[in-house]
């Protein structure tokens, strides 16, 4: 095999992470999921078993377990024409198991549980393939879909019917659905196939609801996955799905909130906002944050200060998302909490209004369209108007986008209606300050002009010095004498 040749990376590319992404390489051949890593090397011939619906009641459990055993055979889906008969027999058996689990009562007796968990584990637990595209962008590139999905989907369907069955007994199932099982389940959330992650989300939610003893473990492992994603990896496919599960978990937290839950919010959920791929899960993340704040309003200040700490400096798309989340938070804030963070918050909003990117400025100005936020601003007009006035007045004269200018005029008009006396006072002081700044700028320009004149005069004087005229028009310039 020939050695793999890699192109050298320049020093500029190492510093600038965007330069390498600007020229995207051709996407390498995709792996089509994990099927290529897990099929059984020794071929197993499957023979059709009698249908479950025709089996006598006395033989139903035995036939059910035989079909479970039959479904433990793994096939190679990388070769689409290999073992077609066996694949079809397994698919038909899985369909029967799903249907039987939904319609039959009294099927889940104690000896069946280990057989069910064995079949599920053999099929879904496997090593996920590494991404063959090192520059994989979830927002632009197509994910690697699992080619064994025709079987895998039915296994997940069966698993869900098993968990939702009226005959399901958690006291028996907890011997087999333990911490190791849940840990392996959570690892599968890194699958690139969104269909699998969607099933996993529902399965984990059912497990969390039925197994009280596993709840703390599940929360801890999700916490660990997020910390690993934030500080080590920057890539995990199932962040959005895990956050969606957390949203419903947080909604069920008892009051007052435990210290561990508050720490999770401040130390995990807030730093998650720094992720490069925030756009893929921001809606779910913002929902979780707001759920916490509705449970405990005292968390408002540390959450908002945390968002201001991690405020994006160069990514306008993330700035727009942060502003949207801030508005959601302010919708549920108490006036007493608003007073504590209003100055630092509106200083950041003022910076956003000055952004040359019109979507950032527009999103910040939309805060004044929110009636509740507007009422908070009106109550604290004496504090907020001095912070905002200079920025609004200046940008109204200088911004390139006419829509932004129109929105700013509306905001200024709103402020004037809130407190015309303070508005007039700030207008007068702004004009005086502006004249002072213009005078400083004029004086500075004049100073530079005088300095430039002095520099030129000095050069001319050095070039034109002729202390003693020499014969034949000679000069001392250039003779070494100064």
C-alpha positions in Angstrom: 0.0 0.0 0.0 1.4 3.4 -0.9 1.9 5.8 1.9 -0.7 8.5 2.3 0.6 11.9 1.1 -0.6 14.9 3.0 -0.2 18.5 1.9 2.0 20.7 4.1 0.2 23.1 6.4 1.6 26.7 6.3 2.2 28.7 9.4 -0.7 31.0 8.4 -3.1 28.1 8.1 -2.1 26.9 11.6 -3.0 30.4 13.0 -6.1 31.1 11.0 -8.6 28.3 11.3 -10.7 29.7 8.5 -8.1 29.6 5.8 -8.0 25.9 5.6 -11.8 25.6 5.5 -12.1 28.1 2.8 -10.7 25.6 0.3 -12.6 22.4 0.9 -11.1 19.2 -0.3 -13.1 16.6 -2.2 -15.0 14.5 0.3 -13.5 11.0 0.7 -15.5 7.8 0.2 -18.0 7.5 3.0 -18.0 4.5 5.3 -21.8 4.0 5.3 -21.9 3.5 9.0 -20.6 0.7 11.3 -21.8 -2.3 9.3 -18.4 -2.9 7.8 -16.9 -3.4 11.3 -19.3 -5.8 12.9 -20.6 -8.5 10.6 -19.9 -12.1 11.6 -17.1 -13.7 9.7 -18.6 -17.2 9.9 -21.8 -17.4 7.8 -24.9 -18.5 9.6 -27.8 -20.0 7.6 -31.2 -18.9 8.9 -34.3 -21.0 8.3 -37.8 -19.5 8.5 -39.6 -20.4 11.8 -43.4 -20.7 12.1 -45.3 -17.4 12.4 -45.9 -16.3 16.0 -49.5 -15.5 15.3 -50.2 -19.2 14.5 -48.3 -20.7 17.5 -50.3 -22.4 20.2 -50.2 -20.6 23.6 -48.1 -23.4 25.1 -45.4 -22.9 22.5 -45.5 -19.1 22.1 -42.8 -18.3 24.6 -40.4 -20.9 23.2 -41.0 -19.7 19.7 -40.6 -16.1 20.8 -37.2 -16.9 22.3 -36.1 -18.8 19.2 -37.0 -15.8 17.0 -35.0 -13.5 19.4 -32.0 -15.9 19.0 -32.4 -15.8 15.3 -32.3 -12.0 15.3 -28.9 -12.1 17.1 -27.3 -12.9 13.7 -25.5 -9.9 12.2 -25.3 -9.5 8.5 -22.9 -7.6 6.2 -24.8 -4.8 4.6 -21.7 -3.4 2.9 -22.3 -6.2 0.3 -25.9 -5.5 -0.8 -26.3 -8.8 -2.6 -24.8 -11.1 0.1 -27.1 -13.3 2.3 -30.3 -11.8 0.8 -32.3 -14.8 2.1 -30.9 -14.5 5.6 -31.5 -10.8 5.7 -35.1 -11.2 4.7 -35.7 -13.9 7.3 -34.3 -11.7 10.0 -36.3 -8.7 8.8 -39.5 -10.8 8.8 -38.7 -12.1 12.3 -38.1 -8.6 13.7 -41.4 -7.4 12.2 -43.1 -10.3 13.9 -41.5 -9.5 17.2 -42.5 -5.9 17.0 -46.1 -6.8 16.2 -46.3 -9.5 18.9 -44.9 -7.2 21.5 -47.6 -4.6 20.7 -50.5 -7.0 20.6 -49.9 -10.0 22.9 -50.4 -9.9 26.7 -48.6 -12.1 29.2 -45.6 -12.5 26.9 -43.1 -10.8 29.1 -42.4 -13.5 31.7 -39.1 -13.4 33.7 -37.1 -15.8 31.5 -37.8 -13.7 28.4 -36.1 -10.5 29.8 -32.4 -11.7 29.4 -33.1 -12.9 25.9 -34.7 -9.6 24.9 -31.8 -7.5 26.3 -29.3 -9.9 24.6 -30.9 -9.5 21.2 -31.1 -5.7 21.6 -27.5 -5.4 22.8 -26.0 -7.6 20.0 -27.7 -5.5 17.4 -27.4 -1.9 18.6 -24.1 -1.9 20.6 -21.2 -1.6 18.3 -18.1 0.5 17.7 -19.0 3.6 15.7 -16.8 4.3 12.8 -14.5 7.3 12.8 -15.5 10.1 10.5 -13.6 9.7 7.2 -14.0 13.4 6.5 -11.8 15.4 9.0 -13.4 18.6 7.8 -17.0 17.3 8.3 -19.4 20.2 8.8 -22.8 19.1 10.1 -24.4 22.2 8.7 -23.2 21.6 5.1 -22.2 17.9 4.7 -24.4 14.9 4.4 -24.1 12.5 7.4 -22.9 8.9 7.2 -26.1 6.9 7.2 -26.1 3.4 8.7 -26.6 0.9 5.9 -27.9 -1.8 8.2 -30.8 0.5 9.1 -33.5 -1.9 7.7 -32.7 -4.2 10.6 -31.5 -1.6 13.1 -34.7 0.4 12.9 -36.8 -2.7 13.7 -34.7 -3.5 16.7 -35.2 0.0 18.1 -38.9 -0.3 17.3 -39.0 -3.5 19.3 -37.0 -2.0 22.2 -39.5 0.9 22.5 -42.5 -1.5 22.4 -40.7 -3.6 25.1 -40.3 -0.6 27.4 -43.8 0.7 26.8 -45.5 -2.7 27.2 -48.2 -2.9 29.9 -46.5 -6.1 31.1 -43.1 -4.5 31.4 -41.7 -4.9 35.0 -38.8 -2.5 35.8 -38.0 -4.6 38.9 -37.0 -7.5 36.7 -35.6 -5.5 33.8 -33.2 -3.5 36.1 -31.0 -6.6 36.4 -30.2 -6.3 32.7 -30.7 -2.6 32.0 -28.0 -1.4 34.3 -25.3 1.3 34.3 -23.2 -0.5 31.8 -26.1 -0.8 29.4 -27.0 2.9 29.8 -23.4 3.9 29.3 -23.2 2.0 26.0 -26.6 3.5 25.0 -25.2 7.0 25.6 -22.1 6.3 23.5 -24.4 5.6 20.5 -25.6 9.3 20.6 -22.4 10.0 18.7 -23.9 8.2 15.7 -23.9 10.4 12.6 -27.2 8.9 11.5 -30.0 11.3 12.7 -32.6 8.5 12.4 -30.7 6.5 15.0 -30.3 9.4 17.4 -34.0 10.2 17.2 -34.8 6.6 18.4 -32.1 6.8 21.1 -33.6 10.0 22.4 -37.0 8.3 22.9 -35.4 5.1 24.3 -33.3 7.0 26.9 -36.3 9.1 27.9 -38.3 5.9 28.6 -35.4 4.4 30.5 -35.0 7.6 32.6 -38.8 7.5 33.4 -39.0 3.8 34.4 -35.7 3.3 36.3 -35.5 5.6 39.2 -32.2 4.1 40.3 -30.5 5.1 37.0 -31.6 8.7 37.0 -28.6 10.2 38.8 -26.2 8.1 36.7 -27.8 9.2 33.5 -27.5 12.9 34.5 -23.9 12.4 35.5 -22.9 10.7 32.3 -24.7 13.4 30.2 -22.7 15.9 32.3 -19.5 14.1 31.5 -20.3 14.0 27.7 -20.9 17.7 27.6 -17.7 18.5 29.5 -15.7 16.3 27.2 -17.4 18.0 24.2 -16.7 21.5 25.5 -13.1 21.2 26.6 -11.6 18.2 24.6 -13.4 17.2 21.5 -15.6 19.9 20.0 -17.4 17.1 18.1 -20.3 15.0 19.4 -23.3 14.3 17.1 -26.0 13.9 19.7 -25.8 17.1 21.7 -29.1 18.4 20.5 -30.9 15.1 21.4 -29.4 15.0 24.8 -30.4 18.6 25.5 -33.9 17.8 24.4 -34.1 15.0 26.9 -32.6 17.3 29.6 -35.3 19.8 28.8 -38.0 17.4 30.0 -35.9 16.3 32.9 -35.3 19.8 34.2 -39.0 20.5 33.8 -39.6 17.7 36.4 -37.0 18.9 39.0 -38.5 19.4 42.5 -38.2 22.8 44.2 -36.0 24.1 45.7 -33.3 23.1 43.1 -30.5 21.0 44.4 -27.0 22.4 44.4 -25.8 19.9 41.8 -28.5 21.1 39.4 -27.5 24.7 39.8 -23.8 23.8 39.2 -24.8 21.9 36.1 -26.4 25.0 34.7 -23.5 27.4 35.5 -20.6 25.0 34.8 -21.9 23.0 31.9 -24.9 24.6 30.1 -23.5 28.1 30.0 -20.0 27.0 28.7 -21.8 25.0 26.0 -22.5 28.4 24.4 -18.8 28.5 23.3 -19.2 25.5 20.9 -18.2 26.1 17.3 -21.4 24.2 16.2 -23.7 26.1 18.5 -26.3 26.6 15.7 -27.0 22.8 15.7 -28.4 22.8 19.2 -28.9 26.3 20.4 -32.7 26.1 20.4 -32.6 23.1 22.8 -29.9 24.7 24.9 -31.8 28.0 25.3 -34.9 26.0 26.3 -33.0 24.2 29.1 -31.6 27.5 30.4 -35.0 29.2 30.5 -36.5 26.1 32.2 -33.9 26.5 35.0 -34.7 30.2 35.3 -38.4 29.6 35.6 -37.6 27.2 38.4 -35.3 29.6 40.3 -35.2 33.3 39.5 -32.1 33.9 41.6 -30.1 32.2 38.9 -30.9 35.1 36.5 -27.8 37.2 37.4 -25.1 34.4 37.1 -26.7 33.1 33.9 -26.8 36.6 32.2 -23.3 37.4 33.4 -22.1 34.0 32.1 -23.6 34.8 28.6 -21.9 38.2 28.6 -18.6 36.5 29.6 -18.8 34.2 26.6 -20.3 36.7 24.2 -19.0 36.0 20.7 -16.5 38.5 19.3 -16.2 37.5 15.7 -19.1 35.3 14.8 -22.2 37.4 13.9 -24.4 34.3 13.6 -23.7 33.4 17.2 -24.3 37.0 18.3 -27.8 36.9 16.8 -28.5 33.6 18.7 -27.2 35.1 21.9 -29.5 38.1 21.5 -32.5 35.8 20.8 -31.7 33.8 24.0 -31.4 37.0 26.0 -34.8 38.1 25.0 -36.3 34.7 26.0 -34.5 35.2 29.4 -35.8 38.7 29.9 -39.3 37.5 29.2 -39.2 35.7 32.5 -37.0 38.0 34.6 -38.2 39.6 37.7 -37.9 43.5 38.0 -35.7 43.1 41.1 -33.3 40.8 39.2 -33.3 43.1 36.1 -32.0 46.0 38.2 -28.9 44.0 39.1 -27.7 43.3 35.6 -29.2 46.1 33.6 -26.1 48.2 33.2 -23.7 45.5 31.9 -26.5 44.0 29.8 -27.4 47.2 28.0 -23.8 48.1 27.5 -23.5 44.9 25.5 -26.7 45.6 23.6 -25.4 49.1 22.8 -22.2 47.4 21.3 -24.5 45.1 19.2 -26.4 48.1 17.8 -23.1 49.6 16.6 -22.3 46.4 14.7 -21.8 46.9 10.9 -23.6 43.6 10.4 -27.2 44.7 10.0 -28.7 41.4 11.4 -26.9 41.9 14.7 -28.0 45.5 15.0 -31.5 44.7 13.9 -31.9 41.8 16.5 -30.7 44.1 19.3 -33.1 46.8 18.3 -36.0 44.4 18.3 -35.8 44.3 22.1 -37.8 47.5 22.0 -40.7 45.7 20.3 -41.1 43.5 23.3 -43.7 45.0 25.6 -42.4 43.4 28.8 -38.8 44.4 28.1 -40.1 47.9 27.2 -41.8 48.2 30.6 -38.6 47.2 32.4 -36.7 49.8 30.3 -39.3 52.5 31.2 -39.0 51.7 34.9 -35.2 52.2 34.8 -35.1 54.9 32.2 -32.8 57.2 34.2 -30.1 54.4 34.2 -30.6 53.0 30.7 -31.2 56.1 28.6 -27.7 57.6 29.4 -26.1 54.3 28.5 -27.9 54.0 25.2 -28.4 57.6 24.0 -24.9 58.3 22.7 -24.8 55.1 20.7 -28.2 55.5 19.3 -27.7 59.1 18.2 -24.3 58.4 16.6 -25.4 55.2 14.8 -28.5 57.0 13.5 -26.2 59.4 11.6 -23.5 56.9 10.5 -25.0 53.4 9.9 -25.0 52.3 6.3 -28.3 50.3 6.4 -31.5 52.4 6.2 -33.6 49.8 8.0 -31.3 50.1 11.0 -31.5 53.9 10.9 -35.3 53.7 10.8 -35.4 51.3 13.8 -33.1 53.6 15.8 -35.3 56.6 15.1 -38.2 54.6 16.5 -36.2 53.7 19.6 -35.2 57.4 20.1 -38.8 58.4 19.7 -39.8 55.8 22.4 -37.2 57.1 24.8 -38.3 60.7 24.2 -41.9 59.7 25.0 -40.8 58.0 28.2 -38.9 61.0 29.6 -38.8 64.1 27.4 -36.9 66.1 30.0 -34.1 63.6 30.4 -34.0 63.1 26.6 -33.6 66.9 26.0 -30.9 67.1 28.7 -29.0 64.2 27.1 -29.4 65.7 23.6 -27.9 69.0 24.8 -25.0 67.3 26.7 -24.4 65.0 23.7 -24.1 68.0 21.4 -21.8 69.8 23.8 -19.7 66.7 24.1 -19.7 66.1 20.4 -18.5 69.7 19.8 -15.7 69.1 22.4 -14.7 65.9 20.6 -14.7 67.7 17.2 -12.6 70.5 18.7 -10.2 67.9 20.1 -10.0 66.2 16.7 -9.5 69.6 15.0 -6.7 70.5 17.5 -5.1 67.2 17.0 -5.1 67.6 13.2 -3.6 71.0 13.5 -0.9 69.7 15.8 0.0 67.0 13.3 0.1 69.6 10.6 2.5 71.8 12.6 4.6 68.8 13.4 4.7 68.0 9.7 5.7 71.5 8.8 8.5 71.4 11.4 9.7 68.2 10.0 9.8 69.5 6.4 11.4 72.7 7.6 14.1 70.8 9.4 14.8 68.7 6.3 15.0 71.8 4.1 17.3 73.5 6.5 19.6 70.6 6.6 19.7 70.3 2.8 20.1 74.1 2.3 23.0 74.9 4.8 26.0 76.5 2.9 28.2 78.2 5.6 31.2 79.0 3.2 30.6 79.2 -0.5 33.2 77.2 -2.4 34.7 77.7 -5.8 32.8 76.5 -8.8 29.5 76.4 -6.9 30.6 73.4 -4.8 28.7 72.7 -1.6 29.6 70.9 1.7 26.4 68.8 1.4 27.4 65.2 0.8 31.1 65.8 1.9 30.6 64.3 5.4 30.2 67.7 7.1 26.9 68.4 8.8 
